[in-house]
């Protein structure tokens, strides 16, 4: 259970790593330290050997054996020295600090002798390492370092009075000094313990430190996230995670908050549109249901009215029934008008007048907030075909937004109005398209960059698939997503009636593929190459209109601006920066109105400096592009 | 020419059928009824009715089925649609597809009777026309067809696009041919809003009948023909040019024109 926790696993991994690193480090540290201790002892023993030989040399010359034995005995009494002995060339111990060993024979094949006596040849000069050996007398006893020092033949030896040694003999015997390593071993063990303790302390300290940071940076935020996801899964979409810092987990928390916000917005929106839809259905249903009984009342009462022409008294009453029923008929009619989405009622209007009316509505509000309105417009702007009530609503909304963004210290709103010309290529949107049998080819369920796409059924052998074409003329962001390849026998048909959409007798001038043709109600024919690889498209109607005239209104405020993150979202329904104060419907409704007028609305903003809304309305509405 | 016509009434509400039966008895029409589309189709296959009055929305189908049946079997019955207000768009579409008129529910006796009267006249003119074709005599001109660049809503009103973006609307000569000579025209006011398929002016004929003309387009009236106000008979003399009724700024011509018949197609 504990090991399943991410924090524990991290701590475990870090502790294991530091254990391995400290262990390897300690091993090599101890090894090098004990090596240098031993070589120190070695050097010391070698020196001792040389000293013994040189101090006994004179006695040897005089062949005073007792004195030699005495010197060796006195050296051997030193505490660290275990044994000092001199062995002659035939392997007999002739002097020793341990009297029991005197006159004993040493086997030349033992390990200590083998270095020099390999292949039965006594060697002259050998290095100090080869003369040294470390061994244990018993398995339980301390380690002992033994060093053998050869006693070379000299001129004085063979010319001495005793003349015991012949001249051709090079080595006369060896001095073997053994020194106990008990002290050294003790130091090494102490060192080992020190390192083990250091390692344990270091690992615990690292573990604790890691545990602290893991808890702070990982475990706690992850638990918060976990808790939040559980809250959301239980339906609490308003749950927001508190700030988790600026690292990846913090960003995860932010995007989680964003996601739940979006979810709850979508839920509200869904609820809202569902409500509107059911209200519309209800109204239509009620109207239809009431219409029938009303028809009964109206037909019978007007029938009676006709049959009782000779009875003025009855006529008077019947007239009232007929009149009131006709009134009910109007009420039902207006109920349905209300339930329907209102169509803009467009007429020629002066844009400057509309703006002035909008300003007059909120003028008092603006003067309270010390906001100055600056108007600049081109002279002689032509009249524009719009629903002046709706457009006025747009400007009122934009001005209110601007004044909300301006702080208490006041500021200004600049309104710039001018006439501009725009080319339709890359701008014109196909809003209605149909097959030769008048079936709509607009797919409201599939959008490319937010606009409903054109749908075409592709039939190849036994397979069929729907492809989607970009509704904006000139952008060509078509989406094919086909599982099969398009070949000569592939058909492009209307999804509803299977009538072919291929333009007979015409091929794409760029690649020779068949050309698809769509009837755009009242706006001629839109042609596009059927191949995935070609960008060829043609819409004579739009091309012939050439450059279109627009009125552009720029509304610039000196307010707080809109952050880069919020900028792409501001036209979405229910997006609001005003917290509880706003409903968030304003800009979405504005967008809808402008779109209904075949215009565009865009926004530019810099945080802290202000915002500019750019509204472009086509001069004429007759043939909408 | 006898006035009686053979009428089939299709509606799922007994009270409406009974009402229509009573009203029609005022003018001595012979009447048959059907409470659903299935029975109606059966009856159509057995008998010939010169006029069929059908509710556009029925529990087991819609008026378009009757329309299709008439067209596939090549029956020349005049079809009048009855509609609730919510189905005006369907009603306008039914005109495009061959119905000759529609009456929005609820309606008065006069509204229904004038519609039946016109349908009856329509049938008479059509059969006279046919006879004149058959006899191969010199073709008699019963009414003037609208000019080829015009659009018409059924046989009642026409629309003509002007270069400044406004449209002129007026009444078709065929409609005038189906009513008695004109006595009075009742106009809407300047700046009034009109909607496609909703009555936009009324013509009172000498026989005291009131005929409502469905507007071919939605929009705002910016001009009313002053000459027509002074001399109403102008509409009968020159219904397509001097006899225009309103000048209108259309709201969404591109969309609504789909339900209008291009007059050029009449000449094929």
Interface residues (C-beta under 8 A of the other chain):
Chain A: X284 X287 X288 X291 X292 X293 X294 X295 X296 X297 X298 X299 X300 X302 X303 X305 X306 X307 X322 X325 X326 X329 X332 X333 X336 X343 X344 X345 X346 X347 X348 X385 X432 X438 X521 X522 X523 X620 X621 X622 X623 X624
Chain B: X13 X15 X16 X19 X20 X22 X23 X26 X57 X84 X85 X86 X105 X106 X107 X108 X109 X110 X112 X165 X193 X218 X219 X220 X222 X249 X250 X251 X252 X253 X254 X255 X257 X258
